[in-house]
Amino acid sequence: MSASSPVASFGQVHEMRMDGDVMKMHALKDGLEIPAGKTVELKPGGYHVMLMDLKTPLVKDTSIPVTLVFVDSKGVESKTELTVPVNSMAQMQMSHTSN
């Protein structure tokens, strides 16, 4: 459903896709559905967590804490705490939409 980290004001689950030479991404306002018994990978170029309004620049080759929030089919919320590496990303032309 969502993500958070002390290094950002808030986090969102996004989907990215290429439209010609332009990367377009948008927040999944209803979260990312993970079908029962299936795996959904979060990675650049697809579904990913976007940390918004960073409180400080992220430093390459360090790690940051991230909390993922899940809601099951019965509406029960759970959280998973992660420590994720900070990697550099190639600069790309992006179009960010709010749908």
Summary of the structure (lengths in Angstrom):
residues: 99
radius of gyration: 14.2
end to end distance: 15.6
largest distance: 40.7
contacts: 212
relative contact order: 0.30
helix: 0%
strand: 52%
